[in-house]
């Protein structure tokens, strides 16, 4: 049995903790709010995963030191834009030998850094000890033990194998990869594409429109990933098209659902107020656009989503601009 620390008591952090517990590990979860920690210690997380009984082997604390004491592995599952601030406090607890695993799917505002880059920069964790988990993993399906798979990417394949062994269960199948860049970009950009698909659904458009956005969204994700040195084959796998399909099409996806409400005519502020949550793509679309522009990559869907979210352009106008673009060869 391994002792594994999970920083983040939200839906995905808790869901991944259940995977680890079913895999036979002793899991300790850090949560910011005492009342949420108390819920987890009583075997539930009603705030994020209502009606689900957590498996044995999971405990929680508001004390980061208590959570990481003796841990062989640290899982990070906090909002991507808060990672840098949190790591300033947690860095001394990560030690010299722990594998650090990122579940986060975003690009940092201002720096355009991927989450593994932020971990390396702020906490000084060597890149060969930083792994990324990415794939079609909707939390509410995971905690109900519905079959799913994912990718564990790390420059050190032996470290990836250790993470994969820890989260391998009879309902969750991890595959390994060394393409961290591809896994992180696939996980980040798909949130933005899911906003666009949601907007199309909110406008009343059907599956032809959604399939078009998903396919062209995959094309721009692949262009950006390749420009940063990723393996294009990653985009055709679980961390690419797999995660893209799940996030774009499922009503369980926060980004998809957020986009639907935008398409129905609500503002970003109104949707945020109603849901009490901000979808990751709402914040990351600006940093992903900045990253693409810095590398000379054309990302038209991301650009138009950013205009809707941050400039007040209507979803109807977004669709019009995309359809009026100059014709290109499909491979471009």
C-alpha positions in Angstrom: 0.0 0.0 0.0 1.3 3.5 -1.0 0.5 6.7 0.9 -0.6 9.3 -1.7 -1.4 12.9 -1.0 -4.1 14.7 -3.1 -4.2 18.5 -3.0 -7.7 19.6 -4.0 -11.0 18.4 -2.7 -13.1 19.4 -5.7 -14.9 17.0 -8.1 -11.8 15.8 -10.0 -9.5 15.7 -7.0 -12.0 13.7 -5.0 -12.8 11.4 -8.0 -9.1 10.7 -8.6 -8.7 10.0 -4.8 -11.4 7.3 -5.2 -9.5 5.7 -8.1 -6.4 5.6 -5.9 -8.3 4.2 -3.0 -9.8 1.5 -5.2 -6.3 0.8 -6.3 -5.4 -0.1 -2.7 -3.6 3.1 -1.7 -3.9 5.1 1.5 -5.1 8.5 0.3 -5.1 11.7 2.2 -6.8 14.7 0.7 -6.1 18.4 1.4 -9.0 20.7 1.5 -9.1 24.4 2.2 -12.5 24.5 3.9 -12.9 22.6 7.2 -16.6 21.8 6.5 -15.7 20.1 3.3 -12.8 18.2 5.0 -15.3 17.0 7.6 -17.6 15.7 4.8 -14.8 13.7 3.2 -13.9 12.2 6.6 -17.5 11.1 7.0 -17.3 9.3 3.6 -19.0 11.8 1.3 -18.4 15.0 -0.7 -21.8 16.5 -1.1 -20.6 19.8 -2.3 -19.1 18.4 -5.5 -20.2 14.8 -5.8 -23.6 14.6 -4.1 -25.1 11.2 -3.4 -21.8 9.3 -3.8 -20.3 7.2 -1.0 -16.5 7.5 -1.0 -14.6 4.2 -0.6 -12.5 3.3 2.5 -9.0 4.5 2.5 -9.6 8.2 2.0 -9.1 10.8 4.8 -8.8 14.5 4.6 -7.2 17.4 6.4 -6.8 21.2 6.1 -3.1 20.8 7.1 -0.8 20.4 4.1 2.0 19.0 6.3 -0.3 16.3 7.7 -1.4 15.3 4.2 2.1 15.0 2.7 3.8 13.4 5.8 5.2 10.1 4.5 3.6 10.4 1.0 5.3 8.8 -1.9 3.4 10.7 -4.5 1.6 14.1 -4.5 -1.4 14.8 -6.7 -2.2 18.4 -7.6 -5.8 19.2 -8.5 -6.5 22.9 -7.9 -7.7 25.5 -10.3 -4.8 26.2 -12.7 -4.8 29.9 -12.1 -4.2 29.4 -8.4 -1.5 26.8 -8.7 1.5 29.3 -8.5 0.2 30.9 -5.3 -0.5 27.5 -3.7 2.8 26.1 -4.6 4.6 29.0 -2.9 3.3 27.4 0.4 3.5 23.8 -0.6 6.9 23.6 -2.2 8.9 22.7 0.9 6.5 19.7 1.5 7.2 18.1 -1.9 10.6 16.8 -0.9 13.4 15.4 -3.0 11.9 12.1 -4.0 8.1 12.4 -4.4 6.5 12.1 -7.8 4.3 15.1 -8.4 1.3 14.5 -10.6 -0.8 17.3 -12.2 -4.5 16.7 -12.9 -4.9 20.4 -14.0 -6.0 21.3 -17.5 -5.1 25.0 -18.1 -2.5 27.4 -19.3 -1.3 30.1 -16.8 -2.5 33.6 -17.5 0.3 36.1 -18.0 3.1 33.5 -18.4 1.4 31.1 -20.9 3.1 28.3 -19.0 1.8 24.8 -18.8 1.1 23.4 -15.3 4.1 21.1 -15.3 6.3 24.2 -16.1 4.8 26.1 -13.2 5.5 23.2 -10.9 9.1 23.0 -12.0 9.6 26.7 -11.8 8.0 27.4 -8.5 8.6 24.2 -6.5 11.9 23.2 -8.1 10.6 19.7 -8.9 12.8 18.1 -11.6 10.9 17.5 -14.8 11.5 13.8 -14.6 9.5 13.7 -11.4 6.5 15.6 -12.8 3.7 13.5 -14.4 0.5 14.6 -16.0 -2.8 12.7 -16.1 -5.2 13.6 -19.0 -8.1 11.9 -20.7 -11.9 11.5 -21.0 -12.5 11.5 -17.2 -15.8 13.1 -16.2 -15.8 13.0 -12.4 -19.4 11.9 -11.8 -18.9 8.9 -14.1 -15.6 8.0 -12.5 -17.0 7.9 -8.9 -19.7 5.6 -10.1 -17.0 3.2 -11.4 -18.0 3.5 -15.0 -15.2 2.2 -17.3 -12.7 4.9 -18.4 -9.1 5.2 -19.5 -6.5 8.0 -19.4 -2.9 8.9 -20.2 -0.1 9.3 -17.6 2.6 11.3 -19.3 6.1 11.9 -17.8 9.5 12.3 -19.4 10.7 9.4 -17.2 8.7 6.4 -18.3 9.5 4.6 -15.1 7.9 7.4 -13.1 4.9 7.2 -15.4 4.6 3.5 -14.8 4.6 4.1 -11.0 1.7 6.6 -11.3 -0.1 4.2 -13.7 0.3 1.3 -11.3 -1.1 3.4 -8.4 -4.3 4.4 -10.4 -4.9 1.1 -12.2 -8.3 -0.5 -11.2 -10.9 -2.8 -12.6 -12.7 0.3 -14.0 -9.9 2.7 -14.8 -7.1 1.9 -17.3 -4.1 4.2 -17.5 -1.8 4.2 -20.5 1.7 5.7 -20.3 3.5 8.3 -22.5 6.5 10.6 -22.5 4.6 13.4 -24.3 3.9 15.8 -21.5 3.4 18.8 -23.9 0.8 17.0 -26.0 -1.1 15.7 -23.0 -1.2 19.1 -21.3 -2.2 21.1 -24.4 -4.9 18.6 -25.4 -6.3 18.9 -21.9 -6.2 22.7 -21.9 -7.5 23.5 -25.4 -10.3 21.1 -25.3 -12.0 23.2 -22.6 -12.1 26.1 -25.0 -13.5 24.0 -27.8 -16.1 22.7 -25.5 -17.3 26.2 -24.7 -17.7 26.7 -28.5 -19.7 23.5 -28.9 -21.8 24.4 -25.9 -22.6 27.8 -27.4 -23.6 26.1 -30.7 -26.0 23.8 -28.7 -27.4 26.8 -26.8 -28.0 28.5 -30.2 -30.1 25.5 -31.2 -27.6 24.1 -33.8 -27.4 20.3 -34.2 -24.8 17.6 -34.5 -23.4 18.6 -37.8 -22.4 22.0 -36.3 -21.0 20.3 -33.2 -19.0 17.8 -35.2 -17.6 20.5 -37.3 -16.4 22.5 -34.3 -14.9 19.4 -32.6 -13.0 18.4 -35.8 -11.7 21.8 -36.5 -10.9 22.3 -32.8 -8.8 19.2 -32.9 -7.0 20.6 -36.0 -6.0 23.8 -34.2 -5.1 21.9 -31.0 -2.8 19.7 -33.1 -1.2 22.7 -34.8 -0.4 24.4 -31.5 0.8 21.2 -29.9 3.2 20.4 -32.8 4.5 24.0 -32.7 5.5 23.4 -29.1 7.2 20.1 -29.9 4.4 17.6 -29.1 4.0 14.3 -30.8 0.9 14.7 -33.2 -0.1 11.1 -32.4 -1.0 12.2 -28.9 -3.8 14.3 -30.4 -5.4 11.1 -31.9 -5.4 9.4 -28.5 -7.1 9.6 -25.1 -5.5 12.9 -24.1 -6.4 14.4 -27.4 -9.6 13.4 -29.3 -10.8 11.2 -26.4 -10.8 14.1 -23.9 -12.1 16.5 -26.5 -15.2 14.3 -27.4 -16.2 13.8 -23.7 -15.8 17.4 -22.8 -17.5 18.8 -25.8 -20.5 16.5 -25.8 -21.4 15.6 -22.2 -23.8 17.6 -20.1 -21.6 16.6 -17.2 -18.8 18.9 -18.6 -18.7 22.3 -16.9 -17.2 23.9 -20.0 -19.9 22.5 -22.3 -22.7 23.5 -19.9 -21.2 26.9 -19.5 -21.1 27.4 -23.2 -24.8 26.3 -23.6 -25.9 29.0 -21.2 -23.8 31.6 -23.2 -25.5 30.4 -26.4 -28.9 30.8 -24.7 -28.1 34.5 -24.1 -26.7 34.7 -20.6 -23.5 36.7 -19.9 -20.4 35.2 -18.4 -21.1 37.0 -15.1 -24.7 35.6 -15.1 -23.6 32.1 -15.8 -20.9 32.3 -13.1 -23.4 33.6 -10.6 -25.9 30.9 -11.4 -23.5 28.0 -11.3 -21.2 29.4 -8.6 -18.3 28.0 -10.7 -16.2 29.2 -13.5 -15.3 26.7 -16.3 -11.6 26.3 -16.8 -11.9 27.3 -20.5 -13.3 30.7 -19.6 -10.0 31.7 -17.9 -7.6 29.7 -20.1 -8.9 30.9 -23.5 -6.9 34.2 -23.2 -3.7 32.5 -22.2 -4.0 29.8 -24.9 -4.6 32.5 -27.5 -1.5 34.4 -26.3 0.5 31.2 -26.4 -0.7 30.5 -30.0 0.1 34.0 -31.2 3.6 33.8 -29.6 4.3 30.7 -31.8 2.5 32.1 -34.9 -0.2 29.4 -34.8 -3.7 30.1 -36.2 -6.4 29.2 -33.7 -9.6 30.7 -35.0 -12.1 28.9 -32.6 -10.0 29.8 -29.6 -9.8 33.4 -30.8 -13.6 33.7 -31.3 -14.3 32.1 -27.9 -12.0 34.6 -26.3 -13.9 37.4 -28.0 -17.2 36.1 -26.7 -15.9 35.6 -23.1 -13.7 38.7 -22.7 -15.0 41.2 -25.3 -18.8 40.7 -25.1 -19.2 39.5 -28.7 -22.4 37.5 -29.2 -22.2 33.7 -29.9 -24.2 34.4 -33.1 -21.5 36.7 -34.3 -18.8 34.2 -33.4 -20.4 31.6 -35.7 -20.7 34.2 -38.5 -17.0 35.1 -38.3 -15.9 31.5 -38.3 -18.1 30.6 -41.3 -16.9 33.7 -43.2 -13.2 32.8 -43.0 -11.3 32.3 -46.2 -11.4 28.8 -47.6 -8.4 26.6 -46.9 -7.2 23.1 -47.6 -8.5 20.8 -44.8 -5.0 19.8 -43.8 -4.1 23.4 -42.9 
